[in-house]
Amino acid sequence: MLQRINNFFRKSQIGQGIVEYALILAFVVAVAVVLGNAGGIRTAVQNIFNNTVTQLNSQGGTGGAGGAGGAGT
């Protein structure tokens, strides 16, 4: 009888852990959506990537995957 009770609580703890991870994931996704819809943050991140690409291209980068060390090699 005690073994059954122990098994029941063990299974419920595993289920509780899964639910907690799902809630954390839902919270992270919600925060990402809110921040993604805020125009200032989206624009700032786009500007960072665009500036990085511009700098790499101006220093002789190929801008594609076929260059040295790229995925095409």
LOKOLLUM-685061 format. One record per atom (N, C-alpha, C, O): residue in one letter; atom name; y, z, x. Coordinates in Angstrom, 2 decimals. Example, Ala and Ser with C-alpha at 12.3 -4.5 7.8 and 13.67 -1.06 7.14 Angstrom:
<nodes>
{a N {-5.69 7.80 13.19}};
{a CA {-4.50 7.80 12.30}};
{a C {-3.30 7.80 13.20}};
{a O {-3.32 8.46 14.24}};
{s N {-2.25 7.08 12.85}};
{s CA {-1.06 7.14 13.67}};
{s C {0.03 7.87 12.90}};
{s O {1.14 8.04 13.41}};
</nodes>
This chain:
<nodes>
{m N {-1.19 0.00 0.83}};
{m CA {0.00 0.00 0.00}};
{m C {1.26 0.00 0.87}};
{m O {2.20 -0.75 0.62}};
{l N {1.27 0.84 1.90}};
{l CA {2.43 0.89 2.79}};
{l C {2.62 -0.44 3.52}};
{l O {3.74 -0.85 3.80}};
{q N {1.51 -1.08 3.83}};
{q CA {1.60 -2.38 4.51}};
{q C {2.29 -3.41 3.61}};
{q O {3.09 -4.21 4.09}};
{r N {1.97 -3.40 2.32}};
{r CA {2.62 -4.32 1.38}};
{r C {4.12 -4.06 1.30}};
{r O {4.92 -5.00 1.31}};
{i N {4.50 -2.80 1.24}};
{i CA {5.92 -2.45 1.18}};
{i C {6.62 -2.90 2.46}};
{i O {7.73 -3.44 2.41}};
{n N {5.98 -2.66 3.58}};
{n CA {6.54 -3.06 4.87}};
{n C {6.72 -4.58 4.93}};
{n O {7.75 -5.07 5.38}};
{n N {5.71 -5.33 4.49}};
{n CA {5.80 -6.79 4.48}};
{n C {6.92 -7.27 3.56}};
{n O {7.63 -8.22 3.89}};
{f N {7.07 -6.61 2.40}};
{f CA {8.12 -7.00 1.47}};
{f C {9.50 -6.84 2.11}};
{f O {10.33 -7.73 2.01}};
{f N {9.74 -5.71 2.77}};
{f CA {11.04 -5.48 3.38}};
{f C {11.28 -6.40 4.56}};
{f O {12.41 -6.81 4.81}};
{r N {10.23 -6.73 5.28}};
{r CA {10.37 -7.66 6.40}};
{r C {10.79 -9.04 5.90}};
{r O {11.68 -9.67 6.48}};
{k N {10.16 -9.52 4.84}};
{k CA {10.51 -10.82 4.28}};
{k C {11.92 -10.81 3.72}};
{k O {12.65 -11.80 3.87}};
{s N {12.33 -9.73 3.07}};
{s CA {13.67 -9.69 2.50}};
{s C {14.72 -9.65 3.60}};
{s O {15.83 -10.16 3.41}};
{q N {14.41 -9.04 4.74}};
{q CA {15.35 -9.02 5.85}};
{q C {15.52 -10.42 6.45}};
{q O {16.62 -10.80 6.84}};
{i N {14.44 -11.18 6.52}};
{i CA {14.53 -12.55 7.01}};
{i C {15.38 -13.38 6.05}};
{i O {16.23 -14.15 6.49}};
{g N {15.15 -13.21 4.76}};
{g CA {15.95 -13.92 3.77}};
{g C {17.40 -13.52 3.83}};
{g O {18.29 -14.36 3.65}};
{q N {17.66 -12.25 4.08}};
{q CA {19.03 -11.78 4.19}};
{q C {19.72 -12.41 5.39}};
{q O {20.89 -12.77 5.31}};
{g N {19.00 -12.55 6.49}};
{g CA {19.58 -13.19 7.68}};
{g C {19.94 -14.64 7.42}};
{g O {20.98 -15.11 7.88}};
{i N {19.08 -15.34 6.69}};
{i CA {19.35 -16.74 6.36}};
{i C {20.59 -16.84 5.48}};
{i O {21.43 -17.72 5.67}};
{v N {20.69 -15.96 4.52}};
{v CA {21.86 -15.97 3.62}};
{v C {23.13 -15.67 4.40}};
{v O {24.16 -16.29 4.17}};
{e N {23.06 -14.72 5.33}};
{e CA {24.24 -14.40 6.13}};
{e C {24.67 -15.58 6.98}};
{e O {25.86 -15.87 7.08}};
{y N {23.73 -16.27 7.60}};
{y CA {24.07 -17.46 8.39}};
{y C {24.67 -18.55 7.50}};
{y O {25.62 -19.22 7.91}};
{a N {24.14 -18.72 6.30}};
{a CA {24.68 -19.72 5.38}};
{a C {26.11 -19.37 4.98}};
{a O {26.97 -20.25 4.89}};
{l N {26.38 -18.09 4.74}};
{l CA {27.74 -17.68 4.38}};
{l C {28.71 -17.88 5.54}};
{l O {29.84 -18.30 5.33}};
{i N {28.27 -17.57 6.75}};
{i CA {29.12 -17.79 7.92}};
{i C {29.41 -19.28 8.08}};
{i O {30.55 -19.67 8.33}};
{l N {28.39 -20.11 7.93}};
{l CA {28.57 -21.55 8.04}};
{l C {29.53 -22.06 6.97}};
{l O {30.38 -22.90 7.25}};
{a N {29.39 -21.57 5.75}};
{a CA {30.28 -21.98 4.66}};
{a C {31.72 -21.57 4.97}};
{a O {32.66 -22.32 4.69}};
{f N {31.90 -20.40 5.54}};
{f CA {33.24 -19.94 5.90}};
{f C {33.84 -20.82 6.98}};
{f O {35.01 -21.20 6.89}};
{v N {33.07 -21.15 8.00}};
{v CA {33.56 -22.00 9.09}};
{v C {33.92 -23.38 8.56}};
{v O {34.95 -23.94 8.95}};
{v N {33.09 -23.93 7.67}};
{v CA {33.39 -25.24 7.10}};
{v C {34.67 -25.17 6.26}};
{v O {35.50 -26.08 6.32}};
{a N {34.82 -24.11 5.48}};
{a CA {36.02 -23.97 4.65}};
{a C {37.27 -23.88 5.51}};
{a O {38.29 -24.50 5.19}};
{v N {37.21 -23.12 6.60}};
{v CA {38.36 -23.02 7.50}};
{v C {38.65 -24.36 8.14}};
{v O {39.82 -24.75 8.26}};
{a N {37.61 -25.09 8.53}};
{a CA {37.81 -26.40 9.14}};
{a C {38.45 -27.37 8.16}};
{a O {39.31 -28.16 8.54}};
{v N {38.04 -27.31 6.90}};
{v CA {38.62 -28.20 5.89}};
{v C {40.08 -27.85 5.66}};
{v O {40.93 -28.74 5.57}};
{v N {40.38 -26.56 5.56}};
{v CA {41.77 -26.15 5.35}};
{v C {42.63 -26.57 6.53}};
{v O {43.72 -27.11 6.35}};
{l N {42.15 -26.33 7.74}};
{l CA {42.92 -26.72 8.92}};
{l C {43.00 -28.23 9.07}};
{l O {44.01 -28.76 9.54}};
{g N {41.95 -28.92 8.67}};
{g CA {41.96 -30.38 8.76}};
{g C {42.94 -31.01 7.79}};
{g O {43.51 -32.06 8.07}};
{n N {43.13 -30.37 6.64}};
{n CA {44.08 -30.90 5.66}};
{n C {45.52 -30.55 5.99}};
{n O {46.44 -31.16 5.46}};
{a N {45.71 -29.58 6.86}};
{a CA {47.07 -29.26 7.30}};
{a C {47.51 -30.36 8.25}};
{a O {46.93 -30.52 9.33}};
{g N {48.52 -31.12 7.87}};
{g CA {48.93 -32.30 8.62}};
{g C {49.32 -32.01 10.05}};
{g O {49.09 -32.84 10.93}};
{g N {49.92 -30.86 10.31}};
{g CA {50.39 -30.55 11.66}};
{g C {49.27 -30.45 12.66}};
{g O {49.38 -30.95 13.78}};
{i N {48.19 -29.80 12.29}};
{i CA {47.08 -29.62 13.22}};
{i C {46.37 -30.95 13.43}};
{i O {46.00 -31.29 14.56}};
{r N {46.17 -31.69 12.36}};
{r CA {45.50 -32.98 12.48}};
{r C {46.30 -33.91 13.41}};
{r O {45.73 -34.58 14.27}};
{t N {47.60 -33.93 13.21}};
{t CA {48.46 -34.78 14.03}};
{t C {48.44 -34.33 15.49}};
{t O {48.41 -35.16 16.40}};
{a N {48.47 -33.03 15.71}};
{a CA {48.47 -32.51 17.07}};
{a C {47.17 -32.89 17.80}};
{a O {47.21 -33.30 18.96}};
{v N {46.03 -32.76 17.13}};
{v CA {44.76 -33.12 17.76}};
{v C {44.69 -34.62 18.01}};
{v O {44.21 -35.05 19.06}};
{q N {45.18 -35.42 17.05}};
{q CA {45.19 -36.87 17.26}};
{q C {46.07 -37.24 18.45}};
{q O {45.71 -38.10 19.25}};
{n N {47.22 -36.58 18.56}};
{n CA {48.12 -36.86 19.68}};
{n C {47.48 -36.52 21.01}};
{n O {47.65 -37.25 21.99}};
{i N {46.75 -35.42 21.06}};
{i CA {46.08 -35.03 22.31}};
{i C {45.08 -36.10 22.72}};
{i O {45.06 -36.52 23.88}};
{f N {44.25 -36.56 21.77}};
{f CA {43.28 -37.60 22.11}};
{f C {43.95 -38.92 22.47}};
{f O {43.54 -39.59 23.42}};
{n N {44.97 -39.28 21.72}};
{n CA {45.67 -40.53 22.03}};
{n C {46.33 -40.47 23.40}};
{n O {46.28 -41.44 24.16}};
{n N {46.94 -39.34 23.73}};
{n CA {47.57 -39.19 25.05}};
{n C {46.53 -39.25 26.16}};
{n O {46.79 -39.82 27.22}};
{t N {45.37 -38.66 25.93}};
{t CA {44.31 -38.69 26.93}};
{t C {43.83 -40.12 27.16}};
{t O {43.65 -40.54 28.31}};
{v N {43.62 -40.87 26.08}};
{v CA {43.18 -42.26 26.21}};
{v C {44.24 -43.08 26.93}};
{v O {43.92 -43.90 27.79}};
{t N {45.50 -42.86 26.59}};
{t CA {46.59 -43.59 27.24}};
{t C {46.64 -43.29 28.73}};
{t O {46.81 -44.20 29.53}};
{q N {46.48 -42.04 29.09}};
{q CA {46.49 -41.66 30.51}};
{q C {45.31 -42.27 31.25}};
{q O {45.47 -42.77 32.37}};
{l N {44.14 -42.25 30.64}};
{l CA {42.96 -42.82 31.29}};
{l C {43.11 -44.33 31.46}};
{l O {42.75 -44.88 32.50}};
{n N {43.62 -45.00 30.44}};
{n CA {43.81 -46.44 30.53}};
{n C {44.87 -46.82 31.55}};
{n O {44.74 -47.84 32.23}};
{s N {45.92 -46.02 31.66}};
{s CA {46.99 -46.35 32.61}};
{s C {46.56 -46.12 34.05}};
{s O {47.18 -46.64 34.98}};
{q N {45.51 -45.34 34.26}};
{q CA {45.02 -45.07 35.61}};
{q C {43.83 -45.96 35.97}};
{q O {43.10 -45.67 36.91}};
{g N {43.64 -47.03 35.22}};
{g CA {42.61 -48.00 35.58}};
{g C {41.29 -47.79 34.88}};
{g O {40.30 -48.41 35.26}};
{g N {41.24 -46.94 33.88}};
{g CA {40.00 -46.76 33.14}};
{g C {39.69 -47.97 32.30}};
{g O {40.60 -48.72 31.92}};
{t N {38.43 -48.18 32.00}};
{t CA {38.04 -49.36 31.24}};
{t C {38.22 -49.16 29.75}};
{t O {38.40 -50.13 29.01}};
{g N {38.17 -47.92 29.28}};
{g CA {38.32 -47.64 27.86}};
{g C {37.07 -47.94 27.07}};
{g O {37.07 -47.74 25.85}};
{g N {36.01 -48.39 27.70}};
{g CA {34.77 -48.70 26.98}};
{g C {33.60 -47.97 27.59}};
{g O {33.72 -47.29 28.60}};
{a N {32.44 -48.14 26.96}};
{a CA {31.24 -47.45 27.44}};
{a C {30.56 -48.23 28.56}};
{a O {29.63 -47.71 29.17}};
{g N {30.99 -49.44 28.84}};
{g CA {30.32 -50.26 29.83}};
{g C {30.77 -49.99 31.25}};
{g O {30.22 -50.57 32.19}};
{g N {31.75 -49.12 31.44}};
{g CA {32.26 -48.84 32.77}};
{g C {31.29 -48.01 33.58}};
{g O {30.19 -47.69 33.12}};
{a N {31.70 -47.67 34.77}};
{a CA {30.85 -46.87 35.67}};
{a C {30.55 -45.53 35.02}};
{a O {31.46 -44.81 34.62}};
{g N {29.31 -45.21 34.92}};
{g CA {28.89 -43.93 34.35}};
{g C {28.88 -43.92 32.83}};
{g O {28.59 -42.88 32.23}};
{g N {29.19 -45.02 32.21}};
{g CA {29.23 -45.07 30.75}};
{g C {27.85 -45.15 30.15}};
{g O {26.85 -45.21 30.86}};
{a N {27.80 -45.16 28.84}};
{a CA {26.51 -45.19 28.15}};
{a C {25.82 -46.55 28.29}};
{a O {24.61 -46.66 28.05}};
{g N {26.56 -47.57 28.68}};
{g CA {25.97 -48.89 28.76}};
{g C {25.21 -49.14 30.06}};
{g O {24.59 -50.19 30.22}};
{t N {25.27 -48.19 30.97}};
{t CA {24.62 -48.42 32.27}};
{t C {23.26 -47.78 32.32}};
{t O {22.57 -47.87 33.33}};
</nodes>
